[in-house]
């Protein structure tokens, strides 16, 4: 089971939640993310039943990925 311990000691059971998501899901992750480890993302993607797209991006930190042109473009494509 995928769990994450925050510095204040709370465990999150992501697996249980993502299995219940009915909406199409896009997962963009960075191999250089200092907050979310890439292996956790790889395991999580296997649990998402409506995964439309999974993209691993090189060289971006946790915040930079939100502004990456590939991510923004895909979000705009979905919304428009």
N, CA, C and O atoms as a GROMACS GRO file, in nm:
protein
  320
    1UNK      N    1   0.084  -0.118   0.000
    1UNK     CA    2   0.000   0.000   0.000
    1UNK      C    3   0.088   0.124   0.000
    1UNK      O    4   0.187   0.131   0.073
    2UNK      N    5   0.052   0.220  -0.081
    2UNK     CA    6   0.127   0.345  -0.088
    2UNK      C    7   0.087   0.434   0.029
    2UNK      O    8  -0.030   0.465   0.048
    3UNK      N    9   0.185   0.476   0.105
    3UNK     CA   10   0.158   0.571   0.212
    3UNK      C   11   0.267   0.675   0.212
    3UNK      O   12   0.379   0.651   0.167
    4UNK      N   13   0.233   0.790   0.262
    4UNK     CA   14   0.330   0.898   0.271
    4UNK      C   15   0.323   0.956   0.410
    4UNK      O   16   0.214   0.990   0.458
    5UNK      N   17   0.435   0.969   0.475
    5UNK     CA   18   0.440   1.028   0.608
    5UNK      C   19   0.485   1.172   0.596
    5UNK      O   20   0.597   1.200   0.555
    6UNK      N   21   0.399   1.261   0.630
    6UNK     CA   22   0.436   1.402   0.633
    6UNK      C   23   0.522   1.426   0.757
    6UNK      O   24   0.526   1.342   0.847
    7UNK      N   25   0.590   1.539   0.761
    7UNK     CA   26   0.679   1.566   0.873
    7UNK      C   27   0.605   1.572   1.005
    7UNK      O   28   0.666   1.554   1.111
    8UNK      N   29   0.475   1.597   1.001
    8UNK     CA   30   0.398   1.602   1.125
    8UNK      C   31   0.332   1.468   1.157
    8UNK      O   32   0.249   1.460   1.247
    9UNK      N   33   0.370   1.360   1.083
    9UNK     CA   34   0.331   1.225   1.120
    9UNK      C   35   0.196   1.175   1.072
    9UNK      O   36   0.148   1.074   1.124
   10UNK      N   37   0.134   1.238   0.976
   10UNK     CA   38   0.005   1.192   0.925
   10UNK      C   39   0.028   1.102   0.804
   10UNK      O   40   0.102   1.139   0.713
   11UNK      N   41  -0.035   0.986   0.804
   11UNK     CA   42  -0.022   0.892   0.693
   11UNK      C   43  -0.140   0.910   0.597
   11UNK      O   44  -0.255   0.919   0.641
   12UNK      N   45  -0.111   0.916   0.467
   12UNK     CA   46  -0.216   0.930   0.366
   12UNK      C   47  -0.228   0.800   0.288
   12UNK      O   48  -0.128   0.748   0.239
   13UNK      N   49  -0.348   0.748   0.275
   13UNK     CA   50  -0.371   0.626   0.200
   13UNK      C   51  -0.425   0.663   0.062
   13UNK      O   52  -0.546   0.661   0.039
   14UNK      N   53  -0.335   0.697  -0.027
   14UNK     CA   54  -0.374   0.743  -0.160
   14UNK      C   55  -0.443   0.635  -0.242
   14UNK      O   56  -0.536   0.664  -0.318
   15UNK      N   57  -0.399   0.514  -0.227
   15UNK     CA   58  -0.453   0.403  -0.305
   15UNK      C   59  -0.604   0.396  -0.296
   15UNK      O   60  -0.673   0.384  -0.398
   16UNK      N   61  -0.654   0.404  -0.177
   16UNK     CA   62  -0.798   0.394  -0.152
   16UNK      C   63  -0.875   0.505  -0.224
   16UNK      O   64  -0.985   0.482  -0.273
   17UNK      N   65  -0.818   0.622  -0.231
   17UNK     CA   66  -0.888   0.735  -0.291
   17UNK      C   67  -0.883   0.732  -0.444
   17UNK      O   68  -0.985   0.754  -0.509
   18UNK      N   69  -0.768   0.704  -0.501
   18UNK     CA   70  -0.757   0.708  -0.647
   18UNK      C   71  -0.836   0.598  -0.715
   18UNK      O   72  -0.877   0.615  -0.830
   19UNK      N   73  -0.859   0.488  -0.648
   19UNK     CA   74  -0.937   0.380  -0.706
   19UNK      C   75  -1.084   0.418  -0.721
   19UNK      O   76  -1.156   0.353  -0.797
   20UNK      N   77  -1.127   0.520  -0.650
   20UNK     CA   78  -1.267   0.564  -0.656
   20UNK      C   79  -1.290   0.684  -0.746
   20UNK      O   80  -1.404   0.729  -0.760
   21UNK      N   81  -1.187   0.736  -0.807
   21UNK     CA   82  -1.201   0.852  -0.896
   21UNK      C   83  -1.262   0.806  -1.029
   21UNK      O   84  -1.207   0.718  -1.096
   22UNK      N   85  -1.374   0.865  -1.065
   22UNK     CA   86  -1.444   0.828  -1.189
   22UNK      C   87  -1.401   0.914  -1.308
   22UNK      O   88  -1.419   0.874  -1.423
   23UNK      N   89  -1.347   1.030  -1.281
   23UNK     CA   90  -1.311   1.125  -1.388
   23UNK      C   91  -1.184   1.080  -1.460
   23UNK      O   92  -1.099   1.012  -1.401
   24UNK      N   93  -1.171   1.118  -1.587
   24UNK     CA   94  -1.044   1.093  -1.658
   24UNK      C   95  -0.930   1.160  -1.580
   24UNK      O   96  -0.943   1.273  -1.535
   25UNK      N   97  -0.821   1.089  -1.566
   25UNK     CA   98  -0.712   1.137  -1.480
   25UNK      C   99  -0.582   1.147  -1.559
   25UNK      O  100  -0.545   1.056  -1.632
   26UNK      N  101  -0.514   1.260  -1.541
   26UNK     CA  102  -0.383   1.285  -1.601
   26UNK      C  103  -0.284   1.294  -1.486
   26UNK      O  104  -0.310   1.362  -1.387
   27UNK      N  105  -0.172   1.226  -1.499
   27UNK     CA  106  -0.071   1.229  -1.394
   27UNK      C  107   0.062   1.272  -1.454
   27UNK      O  108   0.122   1.200  -1.534
   28UNK      N  109   0.108   1.390  -1.414
   28UNK     CA  110   0.236   1.444  -1.458
   28UNK      C  111   0.330   1.443  -1.339
   28UNK      O  112   0.297   1.496  -1.233
   29UNK      N  113   0.445   1.382  -1.355
   29UNK     CA  114   0.540   1.370  -1.245
   29UNK      C  115   0.680   1.407  -1.293
   29UNK      O  116   0.712   1.396  -1.411
   30UNK      N  117   0.761   1.452  -1.199
   30UNK     CA  118   0.899   1.485  -1.232
   30UNK      C  119   0.992   1.384  -1.165
   30UNK      O  120   0.975   1.350  -1.048
   31UNK      N  121   1.088   1.337  -1.240
   31UNK     CA  122   1.187   1.246  -1.185
   31UNK      C  123   1.275   1.315  -1.080
   31UNK      O  124   1.340   1.249  -1.000
   32UNK      N  125   1.276   1.448  -1.082
   32UNK     CA  126   1.358   1.527  -0.990
   32UNK      C  127   1.278   1.587  -0.875
   32UNK      O  128   1.329   1.670  -0.800
   33UNK      N  129   1.152   1.546  -0.861
   33UNK     CA  130   1.065   1.601  -0.756
   33UNK      C  131   1.123   1.568  -0.619
   33UNK      O  132   1.151   1.452  -0.588
   34UNK      N  133   1.141   1.670  -0.537
   34UNK     CA  134   1.198   1.652  -0.404
   34UNK      C  135   1.092   1.625  -0.298
   34UNK      O  136   1.125   1.599  -0.183
   35UNK      N  137   0.964   1.631  -0.336
   35UNK     CA  138   0.854   1.608  -0.242
   35UNK      C  139   0.787   1.473  -0.266
   35UNK      O  140   0.763   1.397  -0.172
   36UNK      N  141   0.759   1.443  -0.391
   36UNK     CA  142   0.692   1.318  -0.428
   36UNK      C  143   0.794   1.231  -0.503
   36UNK      O  144   0.838   1.266  -0.612
   37UNK      N  145   0.828   1.120  -0.445
   37UNK     CA  146   0.928   1.033  -0.507
   37UNK      C  147   0.870   0.965  -0.632
   37UNK      O  148   0.754   0.924  -0.633
   38UNK      N  149   0.951   0.954  -0.735
   38UNK     CA  150   0.908   0.899  -0.864
   38UNK      C  151   0.855   0.756  -0.850
   38UNK      O  152   0.760   0.719  -0.919
   39UNK      N  153   0.914   0.678  -0.764
   39UNK     CA  154   0.867   0.540  -0.747
   39UNK      C  155   0.725   0.537  -0.691
   39UNK      O  156   0.645   0.450  -0.729
   40UNK      N  157   0.692   0.630  -0.601
   40UNK     CA  158   0.555   0.638  -0.550
   40UNK      C  159   0.458   0.671  -0.662
   40UNK      O  160   0.349   0.615  -0.667
   41UNK      N  161   0.496   0.761  -0.750
   41UNK     CA  162   0.410   0.798  -0.863
   41UNK      C  163   0.392   0.680  -0.957
   41UNK      O  164   0.281   0.656  -1.006
   42UNK      N  165   0.497   0.607  -0.981
   42UNK     CA  166   0.489   0.489  -1.069
   42UNK      C  167   0.395   0.384  -1.012
   42UNK      O  168   0.319   0.321  -1.086
   43UNK      N  169   0.400   0.364  -0.883
   43UNK     CA  170   0.310   0.269  -0.818
   43UNK      C  171   0.167   0.321  -0.817
   43UNK      O  172   0.072   0.245  -0.838
   44UNK      N  173   0.152   0.449  -0.792
   44UNK     CA  174   0.019   0.510  -0.788
   44UNK      C  175  -0.052   0.500  -0.922
   44UNK      O  176  -0.172   0.476  -0.927
   45UNK      N  177   0.021   0.519  -1.030
   45UNK     CA  178  -0.041   0.516  -1.164
   45UNK      C  179  -0.109   0.382  -1.192
   45UNK      O  180  -0.206   0.377  -1.266
   46UNK      N  181  -0.057   0.276  -1.133
   46UNK     CA  182  -0.116   0.143  -1.153
   46UNK      C  183  -0.251   0.130  -1.085
   46UNK      O  184  -0.328   0.039  -1.119
   47UNK      N  185  -0.281   0.216  -0.991
   47UNK     CA  186  -0.406   0.210  -0.915
   47UNK      C  187  -0.516   0.299  -0.972
   47UNK      O  188  -0.632   0.287  -0.933
   48UNK      N  189  -0.481   0.388  -1.065
   48UNK     CA  190  -0.578   0.483  -1.120
   48UNK      C  191  -0.653   0.415  -1.233
   48UNK      O  192  -0.595   0.383  -1.337
   49UNK      N  193  -0.784   0.394  -1.214
   49UNK     CA  194  -0.860   0.316  -1.313
   49UNK      C  195  -0.892   0.395  -1.440
   49UNK      O  196  -0.910   0.335  -1.545
   50UNK      N  197  -0.900   0.525  -1.433
   50UNK     CA  198  -0.932   0.607  -1.550
   50UNK      C  199  -0.813   0.693  -1.593
   50UNK      O  200  -0.829   0.809  -1.630
   51UNK      N  201  -0.694   0.634  -1.588
   51UNK     CA  202  -0.574   0.708  -1.626
   51UNK      C  203  -0.572   0.729  -1.777
   51UNK      O  204  -0.567   0.634  -1.855
   52UNK      N  205  -0.575   0.855  -1.816
   52UNK     CA  206  -0.571   0.892  -1.958
   52UNK      C  207  -0.428   0.907  -2.003
   52UNK      O  208  -0.390   0.863  -2.112
   53UNK      N  209  -0.348   0.971  -1.919
   53UNK     CA  210  -0.209   0.996  -1.958
   53UNK      C  211  -0.120   1.003  -1.835
   53UNK      O  212  -0.156   1.061  -1.732
   54UNK      N  213  -0.003   0.942  -1.848
   54UNK     CA  214   0.101   0.946  -1.744
   54UNK      C  215   0.228   0.994  -1.811
   54UNK      O  216   0.273   0.936  -1.909
   55UNK      N  217   0.286   1.103  -1.757
   55UNK     CA  218   0.406   1.160  -1.818
   55UNK      C  219   0.511   1.184  -1.709
   55UNK      O  220   0.484   1.248  -1.608
   56UNK      N  221   0.631   1.130  -1.733
   56UNK     CA  222   0.745   1.158  -1.646
   56UNK      C  223   0.831   1.263  -1.714
   56UNK      O  224   0.869   1.249  -1.830
   57UNK      N  225   0.860   1.369  -1.641
   57UNK     CA  226   0.937   1.480  -1.694
   57UNK      C  227   1.069   1.490  -1.619
   57UNK      O  228   1.074   1.471  -1.497
   58UNK      N  229   1.175   1.520  -1.690
   58UNK     CA  230   1.309   1.533  -1.632
   58UNK      C  231   1.336   1.674  -1.582
   58UNK      O  232   1.291   1.772  -1.643
   59UNK      N  233   1.410   1.685  -1.472
   59UNK     CA  234   1.473   1.810  -1.432
   59UNK      C  235   1.386   1.920  -1.373
   59UNK      O  236   1.430   2.034  -1.368
   60UNK      N  237   1.266   1.890  -1.328
   60UNK     CA  238   1.182   1.993  -1.268
   60UNK      C  239   1.155   1.958  -1.122
   60UNK      O  240   1.144   1.841  -1.086
   61UNK      N  241   1.146   2.062  -1.039
   61UNK     CA  242   1.112   2.035  -0.900
   61UNK      C  243   0.960   2.029  -0.883
   61UNK      O  244   0.886   2.038  -0.980
   62UNK      N  245   0.915   2.013  -0.760
   62UNK     CA  246   0.774   1.992  -0.731
   62UNK      C  247   0.686   2.108  -0.780
   62UNK      O  248   0.575   2.085  -0.828
   63UNK      N  249   0.733   2.229  -0.768
   63UNK     CA  250   0.654   2.346  -0.809
   63UNK      C  251   0.670   2.377  -0.958
   63UNK      O  252   0.574   2.421  -1.022
   64UNK      N  253   0.788   2.356  -1.012
   64UNK     CA  254   0.813   2.388  -1.153
   64UNK      C  255   0.727   2.308  -1.249
   64UNK      O  256   0.693   2.356  -1.357
   65UNK      N  257   0.691   2.187  -1.211
   65UNK     CA  258   0.614   2.102  -1.302
   65UNK      C  259   0.478   2.164  -1.336
   65UNK      O  260   0.423   2.140  -1.443
   66UNK      N  261   0.425   2.244  -1.244
   66UNK     CA  262   0.295   2.308  -1.267
   66UNK      C  263   0.300   2.411  -1.380
   66UNK      O  264   0.198   2.444  -1.439
   67UNK      N  265   0.419   2.460  -1.410
   67UNK     CA  266   0.435   2.564  -1.512
   67UNK      C  267   0.505   2.514  -1.637
   67UNK      O  268   0.530   2.592  -1.729
   68UNK      N  269   0.535   2.387  -1.642
   68UNK     CA  270   0.599   2.329  -1.758
   68UNK      C  271   0.505   2.337  -1.879
   68UNK      O  272   0.386   2.308  -1.867
   69UNK      N  273   0.557   2.377  -1.993
   69UNK     CA  274   0.475   2.397  -2.113
   69UNK      C  275   0.399   2.271  -2.154
   69UNK      O  276   0.284   2.280  -2.197
   70UNK      N  277   0.461   2.155  -2.141
   70UNK     CA  278   0.392   2.030  -2.177
   70UNK      C  279   0.271   2.004  -2.088
   70UNK      O  280   0.167   1.959  -2.135
   71UNK      N  281   0.287   2.033  -1.960
   71UNK     CA  282   0.177   2.012  -1.865
   71UNK      C  283   0.067   2.114  -1.890
   71UNK      O  284  -0.051   2.078  -1.899
   72UNK      N  285   0.104   2.240  -1.902
   72UNK     CA  286   0.006   2.346  -1.926
   72UNK      C  287  -0.069   2.322  -2.057
   72UNK      O  288  -0.191   2.340  -2.063
   73UNK      N  289   0.002   2.282  -2.159
   73UNK     CA  290  -0.060   2.255  -2.289
   73UNK      C  291  -0.163   2.143  -2.279
   73UNK      O  292  -0.272   2.153  -2.336
   74UNK      N  293  -0.129   2.036  -2.209
   74UNK     CA  294  -0.220   1.922  -2.194
   74UNK      C  295  -0.343   1.961  -2.112
   74UNK      O  296  -0.454   1.917  -2.142
   75UNK      N  297  -0.325   2.042  -2.009
   75UNK     CA  298  -0.437   2.088  -1.929
   75UNK      C  299  -0.529   2.176  -2.013
   75UNK      O  300  -0.651   2.160  -2.008
   76UNK      N  301  -0.471   2.268  -2.090
   76UNK     CA  302  -0.552   2.354  -2.177
   76UNK      C  303  -0.626   2.272  -2.283
   76UNK      O  304  -0.742   2.301  -2.314
   77UNK      N  305  -0.561   2.171  -2.336
   77UNK     CA  306  -0.623   2.084  -2.436
   77UNK      C  307  -0.747   2.015  -2.376
   77UNK      O  308  -0.850   2.003  -2.442
   78UNK      N  309  -0.734   1.971  -2.253
   78UNK     CA  310  -0.845   1.903  -2.186
   78UNK      C  311  -0.959   2.000  -2.155
   78UNK      O  312  -1.076   1.966  -2.173
   79UNK      N  313  -0.926   2.120  -2.109
   79UNK     CA  314  -1.027   2.217  -2.068
   79UNK      C  315  -1.099   2.285  -2.185
   79UNK      O  316  -1.214   2.326  -2.171
   80UNK      N  317  -1.033   2.295  -2.297
   80UNK     CA  318  -1.092   2.369  -2.410
   80UNK      C  319  -1.165   2.282  -2.506
   80UNK      O  320  -1.220   2.331  -2.605
   0.00000   0.00000   0.00000
